[in-house]
């Protein structure tokens, strides 16, 4: 009875974790598809896609997000349905997918750390494009796509502007009501914040990746324990 109770507990824990996993994948996929197909985003950021040229880093990142979101939804579904149906086949497939995702996460983390200077440069370029587009069009429309992207940068990183000059200028235009871009009393440039994030505080990204990796390891353990419990159950 104790073993059956433990198996049932693991079953519902696995379902819960995978439902959150599936839901997160759906959100990522939805946002990525919006970024890819909303013409306002690419036009305002100056990143129009031309099939005759190589896609920009922006589009490459969006396509990666689409793939990640789709894979997370599929894996989450396998985990949820496999746990509820107590299917050894689905749980085995789920375990194999998690192993692949775990290996990809480790590889991506190593690649990101080795190429953090390039990632920092690309992030600054993306921010600069968003800033230039938002400030040019903000007088006509204060809630356009570029402005929303820029405000997300500013609120997440608690920064404003490409440097001291643009920071003070934008603060002034915000005070006078011409723009509405920066958080109040924020005098750190976003270039400095991006440098800090990918160099001085890269351990925060590492901690986040470690938390995800630990959750994935527990899910792999739970799926194997549940699979063994199903195999050893007298019902089967």
PyMOL commands that set and color helices and strands:
alter all, ss='L'
color gray80, all
select helices_A, chain A and resi 2-37+39-44+57-85+88-114+116-137+145-157+164-175+190-200+202-232
alter helices_A, ss='H'
color red, helices_A
deselect
rebuild
show_as cartoon
